[in-house]
């Protein structure tokens, strides 16, 4: 992997909880930052959900290493939401972070 391979831009997001004034809270997404990345489609399939066929795509996203990226975060790329399923520092040198992602909103 070379730095020149990171040609796409992804937005890393995390959830934030805000008090709603009634003792509860609302949850929304907040941008952590925009980062150069390589996005590779891996697989696509159709699955049945609530009686409808929906497309489900998996991606591999690689960016420069960043501490604190977890599966509770998500990425936005070209108007798509990519839920992070795994985040790995593959070479253990803290150079690159590779994430397996599933496209779509989490319900």
CNS distance restraints for C-alpha pairs under 8 A (distance, minus, plus):
assign (resid   1 and name CA) (resid   5 and name CA) 6.77 0.50 0.50
assign (resid   2 and name CA) (resid   6 and name CA) 7.67 0.50 0.50
assign (resid   5 and name CA) (resid  37 and name CA) 7.62 0.50 0.50
assign (resid   5 and name CA) (resid  38 and name CA) 6.15 0.50 0.50
assign (resid   6 and name CA) (resid  36 and name CA) 5.32 0.50 0.50
assign (resid   6 and name CA) (resid  37 and name CA) 4.21 0.50 0.50
assign (resid   6 and name CA) (resid  38 and name CA) 4.57 0.50 0.50
assign (resid   6 and name CA) (resid  62 and name CA) 7.61 0.50 0.50
assign (resid   6 and name CA) (resid  63 and name CA) 6.78 0.50 0.50
assign (resid   7 and name CA) (resid  36 and name CA) 6.21 0.50 0.50
assign (resid   7 and name CA) (resid  37 and name CA) 6.01 0.50 0.50
assign (resid   7 and name CA) (resid  38 and name CA) 6.04 0.50 0.50
assign (resid   8 and name CA) (resid  36 and name CA) 5.55 0.50 0.50
assign (resid   8 and name CA) (resid  37 and name CA) 5.09 0.50 0.50
assign (resid   8 and name CA) (resid  38 and name CA) 5.82 0.50 0.50
assign (resid   8 and name CA) (resid  39 and name CA) 6.91 0.50 0.50
assign (resid   9 and name CA) (resid  34 and name CA) 6.47 0.50 0.50
assign (resid   9 and name CA) (resid  35 and name CA) 5.55 0.50 0.50
assign (resid   9 and name CA) (resid  36 and name CA) 4.65 0.50 0.50
assign (resid   9 and name CA) (resid  37 and name CA) 5.81 0.50 0.50
assign (resid   9 and name CA) (resid  77 and name CA) 6.84 0.50 0.50
assign (resid  10 and name CA) (resid  34 and name CA) 5.58 0.50 0.50
assign (resid  10 and name CA) (resid  35 and name CA) 5.44 0.50 0.50
assign (resid  10 and name CA) (resid  36 and name CA) 6.42 0.50 0.50
assign (resid  10 and name CA) (resid  37 and name CA) 6.47 0.50 0.50
assign (resid  10 and name CA) (resid  75 and name CA) 6.22 0.50 0.50
assign (resid  10 and name CA) (resid  76 and name CA) 5.65 0.50 0.50
assign (resid  10 and name CA) (resid  77 and name CA) 5.00 0.50 0.50
assign (resid  10 and name CA) (resid  78 and name CA) 7.96 0.50 0.50
assign (resid  11 and name CA) (resid  31 and name CA) 6.64 0.50 0.50
assign (resid  11 and name CA) (resid  32 and name CA) 7.32 0.50 0.50
assign (resid  11 and name CA) (resid  33 and name CA) 5.73 0.50 0.50
assign (resid  11 and name CA) (resid  34 and name CA) 4.36 0.50 0.50
assign (resid  11 and name CA) (resid  35 and name CA) 6.36 0.50 0.50
assign (resid  11 and name CA) (resid  75 and name CA) 5.40 0.50 0.50
assign (resid  11 and name CA) (resid  76 and name CA) 5.06 0.50 0.50
assign (resid  11 and name CA) (resid  77 and name CA) 6.71 0.50 0.50
assign (resid  12 and name CA) (resid  31 and name CA) 5.93 0.50 0.50
assign (resid  12 and name CA) (resid  32 and name CA) 5.40 0.50 0.50
assign (resid  12 and name CA) (resid  33 and name CA) 5.67 0.50 0.50
assign (resid  12 and name CA) (resid  34 and name CA) 6.37 0.50 0.50
assign (resid  12 and name CA) (resid  35 and name CA) 7.59 0.50 0.50
assign (resid  12 and name CA) (resid  73 and name CA) 7.15 0.50 0.50
assign (resid  12 and name CA) (resid  74 and name CA) 6.01 0.50 0.50
assign (resid  12 and name CA) (resid  75 and name CA) 4.68 0.50 0.50
assign (resid  12 and name CA) (resid  76 and name CA) 6.70 0.50 0.50
assign (resid  13 and name CA) (resid  29 and name CA) 6.04 0.50 0.50
assign (resid  13 and name CA) (resid  30 and name CA) 5.34 0.50 0.50
assign (resid  13 and name CA) (resid  31 and name CA) 4.39 0.50 0.50
assign (resid  13 and name CA) (resid  32 and name CA) 5.29 0.50 0.50
assign (resid  13 and name CA) (resid  33 and name CA) 7.43 0.50 0.50
assign (resid  13 and name CA) (resid  73 and name CA) 5.69 0.50 0.50
assign (resid  13 and name CA) (resid  74 and name CA) 5.36 0.50 0.50
assign (resid  13 and name CA) (resid  75 and name CA) 6.00 0.50 0.50
assign (resid  13 and name CA) (resid  76 and name CA) 7.69 0.50 0.50
assign (resid  14 and name CA) (resid  29 and name CA) 5.53 0.50 0.50
assign (resid  14 and name CA) (resid  30 and name CA) 5.46 0.50 0.50
assign (resid  14 and name CA) (resid  31 and name CA) 6.55 0.50 0.50
assign (resid  14 and name CA) (resid  32 and name CA) 6.73 0.50 0.50
assign (resid  14 and name CA) (resid  72 and name CA) 7.04 0.50 0.50
assign (resid  14 and name CA) (resid  73 and name CA) 4.76 0.50 0.50
assign (resid  14 and name CA) (resid  74 and name CA) 6.65 0.50 0.50
assign (resid  15 and name CA) (resid  27 and name CA) 6.50 0.50 0.50
assign (resid  15 and name CA) (resid  28 and name CA) 5.57 0.50 0.50
assign (resid  15 and name CA) (resid  29 and name CA) 4.53 0.50 0.50
assign (resid  15 and name CA) (resid  30 and name CA) 6.09 0.50 0.50
assign (resid  15 and name CA) (resid  72 and name CA) 7.71 0.50 0.50
assign (resid  15 and name CA) (resid  73 and name CA) 7.03 0.50 0.50
assign (resid  16 and name CA) (resid  27 and name CA) 5.66 0.50 0.50
assign (resid  16 and name CA) (resid  28 and name CA) 5.50 0.50 0.50
assign (resid  16 and name CA) (resid  29 and name CA) 6.03 0.50 0.50
assign (resid  16 and name CA) (resid  30 and name CA) 6.54 0.50 0.50
assign (resid  17 and name CA) (resid  25 and name CA) 6.06 0.50 0.50
assign (resid  17 and name CA) (resid  26 and name CA) 5.61 0.50 0.50
assign (resid  17 and name CA) (resid  27 and name CA) 4.56 0.50 0.50
assign (resid  17 and name CA) (resid  28 and name CA) 6.61 0.50 0.50
assign (resid  18 and name CA) (resid  25 and name CA) 5.22 0.50 0.50
assign (resid  18 and name CA) (resid  26 and name CA) 5.30 0.50 0.50
assign (resid  18 and name CA) (resid  27 and name CA) 6.39 0.50 0.50
assign (resid  19 and name CA) (resid  23 and name CA) 7.10 0.50 0.50
assign (resid  19 and name CA) (resid  24 and name CA) 5.99 0.50 0.50
assign (resid  19 and name CA) (resid  25 and name CA) 4.21 0.50 0.50
assign (resid  19 and name CA) (resid  26 and name CA) 6.43 0.50 0.50
assign (resid  20 and name CA) (resid  24 and name CA) 5.66 0.50 0.50
assign (resid  20 and name CA) (resid  25 and name CA) 4.82 0.50 0.50
assign (resid  20 and name CA) (resid  26 and name CA) 6.24 0.50 0.50
assign (resid  21 and name CA) (resid  25 and name CA) 7.74 0.50 0.50
assign (resid  35 and name CA) (resid  63 and name CA) 7.13 0.50 0.50
assign (resid  36 and name CA) (resid  63 and name CA) 6.27 0.50 0.50
assign (resid  36 and name CA) (resid  64 and name CA) 7.73 0.50 0.50
assign (resid  37 and name CA) (resid  61 and name CA) 6.58 0.50 0.50
assign (resid  37 and name CA) (resid  62 and name CA) 5.45 0.50 0.50
assign (resid  37 and name CA) (resid  63 and name CA) 4.45 0.50 0.50
assign (resid  37 and name CA) (resid  64 and name CA) 7.48 0.50 0.50
assign (resid  38 and name CA) (resid  61 and name CA) 5.60 0.50 0.50
assign (resid  38 and name CA) (resid  62 and name CA) 5.15 0.50 0.50
assign (resid  38 and name CA) (resid  63 and name CA) 6.55 0.50 0.50
assign (resid  39 and name CA) (resid  59 and name CA) 6.65 0.50 0.50
assign (resid  39 and name CA) (resid  60 and name CA) 5.88 0.50 0.50
assign (resid  39 and name CA) (resid  61 and name CA) 4.56 0.50 0.50
assign (resid  39 and name CA) (resid  62 and name CA) 6.66 0.50 0.50
assign (resid  40 and name CA) (resid  59 and name CA) 5.49 0.50 0.50
assign (resid  40 and name CA) (resid  60 and name CA) 5.16 0.50 0.50
assign (resid  40 and name CA) (resid  61 and name CA) 6.38 0.50 0.50
assign (resid  41 and name CA) (resid  57 and name CA) 7.43 0.50 0.50
assign (resid  41 and name CA) (resid  58 and name CA) 6.16 0.50 0.50
assign (resid  41 and name CA) (resid  59 and name CA) 4.43 0.50 0.50
assign (resid  41 and name CA) (resid  60 and name CA) 6.43 0.50 0.50
assign (resid  42 and name CA) (resid  57 and name CA) 7.47 0.50 0.50
assign (resid  42 and name CA) (resid  58 and name CA) 5.41 0.50 0.50
assign (resid  42 and name CA) (resid  59 and name CA) 5.17 0.50 0.50
assign (resid  42 and name CA) (resid  60 and name CA) 6.70 0.50 0.50
assign (resid  43 and name CA) (resid  57 and name CA) 5.67 0.50 0.50
assign (resid  43 and name CA) (resid  58 and name CA) 5.25 0.50 0.50
assign (resid  43 and name CA) (resid  59 and name CA) 7.27 0.50 0.50
assign (resid  44 and name CA) (resid  55 and name CA) 6.89 0.50 0.50
assign (resid  44 and name CA) (resid  56 and name CA) 5.58 0.50 0.50
assign (resid  44 and name CA) (resid  57 and name CA) 4.24 0.50 0.50
assign (resid  44 and name CA) (resid  58 and name CA) 6.37 0.50 0.50
assign (resid  45 and name CA) (resid  55 and name CA) 5.70 0.50 0.50
assign (resid  45 and name CA) (resid  56 and name CA) 5.35 0.50 0.50
assign (resid  45 and name CA) (resid  57 and name CA) 6.53 0.50 0.50
assign (resid  46 and name CA) (resid  53 and name CA) 6.01 0.50 0.50
assign (resid  46 and name CA) (resid  54 and name CA) 5.32 0.50 0.50
assign (resid  46 and name CA) (resid  55 and name CA) 4.39 0.50 0.50
assign (resid  46 and name CA) (resid  56 and name CA) 5.86 0.50 0.50
assign (resid  47 and name CA) (resid  53 and name CA) 5.45 0.50 0.50
assign (resid  47 and name CA) (resid  54 and name CA) 5.48 0.50 0.50
assign (resid  47 and name CA) (resid  55 and name CA) 6.46 0.50 0.50
assign (resid  47 and name CA) (resid  56 and name CA) 6.97 0.50 0.50
assign (resid  48 and name CA) (resid  52 and name CA) 5.38 0.50 0.50
assign (resid  48 and name CA) (resid  53 and name CA) 4.55 0.50 0.50
assign (resid  48 and name CA) (resid  54 and name CA) 6.32 0.50 0.50
assign (resid  49 and name CA) (resid  53 and name CA) 6.31 0.50 0.50
assign (resid  49 and name CA) (resid  54 and name CA) 6.87 0.50 0.50
assign (resid  56 and name CA) (resid 102 and name CA) 7.21 0.50 0.50
assign (resid  56 and name CA) (resid 103 and name CA) 6.39 0.50 0.50
assign (resid  56 and name CA) (resid 104 and name CA) 7.44 0.50 0.50
assign (resid  57 and name CA) (resid 102 and name CA) 5.95 0.50 0.50
assign (resid  57 and name CA) (resid 103 and name CA) 5.46 0.50 0.50
assign (resid  58 and name CA) (resid 100 and name CA) 7.23 0.50 0.50
assign (resid  58 and name CA) (resid 101 and name CA) 5.63 0.50 0.50
assign (resid  58 and name CA) (resid 102 and name CA) 4.61 0.50 0.50
assign (resid  58 and name CA) (resid 103 and name CA) 6.23 0.50 0.50
assign (resid  59 and name CA) (resid  82 and name CA) 7.94 0.50 0.50
assign (resid  59 and name CA) (resid 100 and name CA) 6.00 0.50 0.50
assign (resid  59 and name CA) (resid 101 and name CA) 5.13 0.50 0.50
assign (resid  59 and name CA) (resid 102 and name CA) 6.40 0.50 0.50
assign (resid  59 and name CA) (resid 103 and name CA) 7.61 0.50 0.50
assign (resid  60 and name CA) (resid  98 and name CA) 6.86 0.50 0.50
assign (resid  60 and name CA) (resid  99 and name CA) 5.69 0.50 0.50
assign (resid  60 and name CA) (resid 100 and name CA) 4.83 0.50 0.50
assign (resid  60 and name CA) (resid 101 and name CA) 6.18 0.50 0.50
assign (resid  61 and name CA) (resid  98 and name CA) 5.72 0.50 0.50
assign (resid  61 and name CA) (resid  99 and name CA) 5.12 0.50 0.50
assign (resid  61 and name CA) (resid 100 and name CA) 6.55 0.50 0.50
assign (resid  61 and name CA) (resid 101 and name CA) 7.24 0.50 0.50
assign (resid  62 and name CA) (resid  96 and name CA) 6.61 0.50 0.50
assign (resid  62 and name CA) (resid  97 and name CA) 5.57 0.50 0.50
assign (resid  62 and name CA) (resid  98 and name CA) 4.37 0.50 0.50
assign (resid  62 and name CA) (resid  99 and name CA) 6.25 0.50 0.50
assign (resid  63 and name CA) (resid  96 and name CA) 5.65 0.50 0.50
assign (resid  63 and name CA) (resid  97 and name CA) 5.46 0.50 0.50
assign (resid  63 and name CA) (resid  98 and name CA) 6.72 0.50 0.50
assign (resid  64 and name CA) (resid  95 and name CA) 5.91 0.50 0.50
assign (resid  64 and name CA) (resid  96 and name CA) 4.44 0.50 0.50
assign (resid  64 and name CA) (resid  97 and name CA) 5.90 0.50 0.50
assign (resid  65 and name CA) (resid  89 and name CA) 7.33 0.50 0.50
assign (resid  65 and name CA) (resid  94 and name CA) 5.40 0.50 0.50
assign (resid  65 and name CA) (resid  95 and name CA) 5.14 0.50 0.50
assign (resid  65 and name CA) (resid  96 and name CA) 4.34 0.50 0.50
assign (resid  65 and name CA) (resid  97 and name CA) 4.69 0.50 0.50
assign (resid  66 and name CA) (resid  94 and name CA) 7.85 0.50 0.50
assign (resid  66 and name CA) (resid  97 and name CA) 7.01 0.50 0.50
assign (resid  69 and name CA) (resid  73 and name CA) 6.92 0.50 0.50
assign (resid  69 and name CA) (resid  87 and name CA) 7.00 0.50 0.50
assign (resid  70 and name CA) (resid  84 and name CA) 7.41 0.50 0.50
assign (resid  70 and name CA) (resid  86 and name CA) 7.62 0.50 0.50
assign (resid  70 and name CA) (resid  87 and name CA) 6.66 0.50 0.50
assign (resid  71 and name CA) (resid  83 and name CA) 7.52 0.50 0.50
assign (resid  71 and name CA) (resid  84 and name CA) 4.99 0.50 0.50
assign (resid  71 and name CA) (resid  85 and name CA) 5.46 0.50 0.50
assign (resid  71 and name CA) (resid  86 and name CA) 6.15 0.50 0.50
assign (resid  71 and name CA) (resid  87 and name CA) 7.17 0.50 0.50
assign (resid  72 and name CA) (resid  84 and name CA) 7.30 0.50 0.50
assign (resid  73 and name CA) (resid  83 and name CA) 7.03 0.50 0.50
assign (resid  73 and name CA) (resid  84 and name CA) 6.34 0.50 0.50
assign (resid  74 and name CA) (resid  81 and name CA) 7.04 0.50 0.50
assign (resid  74 and name CA) (resid  82 and name CA) 5.75 0.50 0.50
assign (resid  74 and name CA) (resid  83 and name CA) 4.65 0.50 0.50
assign (resid  74 and name CA) (resid  84 and name CA) 5.41 0.50 0.50
assign (resid  75 and name CA) (resid  81 and name CA) 5.93 0.50 0.50
assign (resid  75 and name CA) (resid  82 and name CA) 4.98 0.50 0.50
assign (resid  75 and name CA) (resid  83 and name CA) 6.42 0.50 0.50
assign (resid  75 and name CA) (resid  84 and name CA) 7.24 0.50 0.50
assign (resid  76 and name CA) (resid  80 and name CA) 5.51 0.50 0.50
assign (resid  76 and name CA) (resid  81 and name CA) 4.75 0.50 0.50
assign (resid  76 and name CA) (resid  82 and name CA) 6.03 0.50 0.50
assign (resid  77 and name CA) (resid  81 and name CA) 6.59 0.50 0.50
assign (resid  77 and name CA) (resid  82 and name CA) 7.36 0.50 0.50
assign (resid  80 and name CA) (resid 103 and name CA) 6.94 0.50 0.50
assign (resid  80 and name CA) (resid 104 and name CA) 7.23 0.50 0.50
assign (resid  81 and name CA) (resid 103 and name CA) 5.66 0.50 0.50
assign (resid  81 and name CA) (resid 104 and name CA) 5.43 0.50 0.50
assign (resid  81 and name CA) (resid 105 and name CA) 6.45 0.50 0.50
assign (resid  82 and name CA) (resid 101 and name CA) 5.48 0.50 0.50
assign (resid  82 and name CA) (resid 102 and name CA) 5.44 0.50 0.50
assign (resid  82 and name CA) (resid 103 and name CA) 4.41 0.50 0.50
assign (resid  82 and name CA) (resid 104 and name CA) 6.22 0.50 0.50
assign (resid  82 and name CA) (resid 105 and name CA) 7.99 0.50 0.50
assign (resid  83 and name CA) (resid 101 and name CA) 5.19 0.50 0.50
assign (resid  83 and name CA) (resid 102 and name CA) 5.20 0.50 0.50
assign (resid  83 and name CA) (resid 103 and name CA) 6.11 0.50 0.50
assign (resid  83 and name CA) (resid 104 and name CA) 7.02 0.50 0.50
assign (resid  83 and name CA) (resid 105 and name CA) 7.67 0.50 0.50
assign (resid  83 and name CA) (resid 106 and name CA) 7.62 0.50 0.50
assign (resid  84 and name CA) (resid  99 and name CA) 6.37 0.50 0.50
assign (resid  84 and name CA) (resid 100 and name CA) 6.08 0.50 0.50
assign (resid  84 and name CA) (resid 101 and name CA) 4.55 0.50 0.50
assign (resid  84 and name CA) (resid 102 and name CA) 6.74 0.50 0.50
assign (resid  85 and name CA) (resid  99 and name CA) 7.11 0.50 0.50
assign (resid  85 and name CA) (resid 100 and name CA) 5.49 0.50 0.50
assign (resid  85 and name CA) (resid 101 and name CA) 5.39 0.50 0.50
assign (resid  85 and name CA) (resid 102 and name CA) 7.01 0.50 0.50
assign (resid  86 and name CA) (resid  99 and name CA) 5.37 0.50 0.50
assign (resid  86 and name CA) (resid 100 and name CA) 5.23 0.50 0.50
assign (resid  86 and name CA) (resid 101 and name CA) 7.27 0.50 0.50
assign (resid  87 and name CA) (resid  97 and name CA) 6.53 0.50 0.50
assign (resid  87 and name CA) (resid  98 and name CA) 5.69 0.50 0.50
assign (resid  87 and name CA) (resid  99 and name CA) 4.37 0.50 0.50
assign (resid  87 and name CA) (resid 100 and name CA) 6.73 0.50 0.50
assign (resid  88 and name CA) (resid  97 and name CA) 5.63 0.50 0.50
assign (resid  88 and name CA) (resid  98 and name CA) 5.23 0.50 0.50
assign (resid  88 and name CA) (resid  99 and name CA) 6.30 0.50 0.50
assign (resid  89 and name CA) (resid  93 and name CA) 7.32 0.50 0.50
assign (resid  89 and name CA) (resid  94 and name CA) 6.19 0.50 0.50
assign (resid  89 and name CA) (resid  95 and name CA) 7.71 0.50 0.50
assign (resid  89 and name CA) (resid  96 and name CA) 6.27 0.50 0.50
assign (resid  89 and name CA) (resid  97 and name CA) 4.98 0.50 0.50
assign (resid  89 and name CA) (resid  98 and name CA) 6.51 0.50 0.50
assign (resid  90 and name CA) (resid  96 and name CA) 7.50 0.50 0.50
assign (resid  90 and name CA) (resid  97 and name CA) 7.11 0.50 0.50
assign (resid  90 and name CA) (resid  98 and name CA) 7.05 0.50 0.50
assign (resid  91 and name CA) (resid  95 and name CA) 7.77 0.50 0.50
assign (resid  91 and name CA) (resid  96 and name CA) 7.88 0.50 0.50
